[in-house]
Amino acid sequence: MNAEAGNDALDNLLTEERTFPPPPELVAQANVTEDTYAQAAADDEAFWAEQAKRLSWAKEPTEVVDWSNAPFAKWYADGELNAAYNCVDRHVEAGNGDRVAFHFEGEPGDQRDITYAQLKDEVSQAANALIELGVQAGDRVAIYLPMIPEAVVAMLACARIGAPHTVVFGGFSADALAARINDCGCEVVITADGGYRRGKPAALKPAVDKALESTPGVRSVIVIRRTGEETPMTEGRDVWWDDIVGRQSTEHTPQAFPAEHPLYVMYTSGSTGKPKGILHTTGGYLVGTAYTHWATFDLKPESDVFWTAADIGWVTGHSYLVYGPLANGATSVMYEGTPDTPHQGRWWEIIDKYGVTILYCAPTAIRTFMKWGHEIPEKYDLSSLRVLGSVGEPINPEAYVWYRHYIGGDRTPVADTWWQTETGMHMISPMPGVADGKPGAAMRAVPGISVEVVNDEGQPVGNGKGGYLVVTKPWPAMLRTLWNEDERYVETYWSRFPGMYFAGDGAKRDDDGDIWLLGRVDDVMNVSGHRMSTTEIESALVSHPKVAEAAVVGATDETTGQAIVAFVILRGEAGDGGPEIVQELRNHVAQEIGAIAKPRSIMVVAELPKTRSGKIMRRLLRDVAENREMGDVTTLQDSSVMDQIKGGMSASS
Ligand code: WT7
């Protein structure tokens, strides 16, 4: 564990003593009360059996959790259902076909309201198109799209026919896309000509064409027309969405699948180089996301307008833009672009326009808005907001208080939700009608969830102490395994503390027993709420012919939480660096992984600090990157290395 950084964070948090009680109107009608926690604690299986009734099952499950083959869980195993039917058709059948599922707002200002009835037609057509292309239950489909409604339609069409999707964030490079397509064995790709980003069309299809040079398994590509830009199409492989989807019937009878049928694979960075394919299945995932979307945000589906301001390419988009809200029959906002296009008030304009009642976003966005100034949101009517959510990284108390005050008008509880791609659903969060909010604290486990903070021996640390966050019982939306890597699943999550899920985060319980997250304890960085692996970026750097060795660290950054800082040793013939090589390497990382992985800075050094056993001491590099007094160097193989690096730093700056 990065003890020094952890302690700094702790000291700040310990001086934070403000609390904010929930508003009485919210308490009076709250979905979750203190009784809910008591019921769930008394019998969590009965609690999750009860929550399964939120869904419509073709065959009701009689089992809840099967943990007999731990850590491979089965939930509701004898139940059968169709995910798309649960997210769409049943709301239409219940008479809510005219309810808006999405208020879509394109970046250039185009808008489209999509009702549940329209969504049902479009999903059915897209499902029929996939069937025409020969996609069958179990086949994998890659989705590489901007934030447009067809992304939701494509995901649900796959779910409807039992074809697991793997959505690849549109900001990932062609190489990253190809690696995911190959690992997952996708045969069909759904993409678009492009999307709008910062006021301009940004092409996507060329990256697909490049990726497909090394993905022999892909036979069809469906291309959505979004920007209308000139787009090369490969005869016999590529088809326009309008052509193939447009001519299909709007009738499609959904088939029921077993609860444990795979729903999707989502790739995420781990502490080793290769991204992990997190597998989520159908029944438990839908129960977990539907329950938490309703509970954490105190959702009233008839009146709320919910907005998850996250990309569909991340798990937040999957769980709280698509599956949770749609399973609950909620109305959501979906926004394509960046927060400052065409002006820095765009988000607040959208909230004002649609009467958004619940906003869910990342602290990095909040810190950016703080920088831009509160005068901007003050120009808009934000009085519709009643609950705010935060996700992706620890929220610092300043950002929490600013968010609550300037965006929430001091009325709104702030739900700081801790969870992961792996957990699928919120795990730790205050419930808005119950907790007195503490700025910076994720507070306590969601009803029905069991977490603990333990020491190196796996023993609970008790109040007032820090340690490792673990989950002590299986939960409905948990990952089932890593795609094709059962052993790595066991090793990564279940071997550090036998019988407990090791999350990779440090945490602390305060004197009330409430939980505060302290950041990762492994080589994983968190940049703007996105998970980045130090080793993955190091491998990208050393794959460049001029680089001999690389070390990457996450340095504290005021806006993005952490920023990527790289130290590289060049090969002899490459010279001693200079601005051109730094630029070349940054671009190389963007090409290998994606622009989001570009290091903020790259330092060319002669040596890297290593222990006698050859392990890079990232802790010391982090000290340099953060301009701190250096920690203990006695375990260094050659302690003069750090002096050289620091000397180089001041020389280069
Ligand atoms: C990691 C998971 C959860 C969806 C988006 C990120 C960090 C997430 C919080 C929070 C402190 C948080 C953790 C976690 N994290 N939420 N509320 N407070 N840290 O999903 O990419 O799978 O990353 O994000 O370090 O392990 P992810």
Residues whose N, C-alpha, C, O or C-beta is under 5 A from the ligand:
A	BS01	WT7	T316 S390 V391 G392 E393 P394 I395 D416 T417 W418 W419 Q420 T421 E422 A503 D505 L517 G519 R520 G529 H530 R531
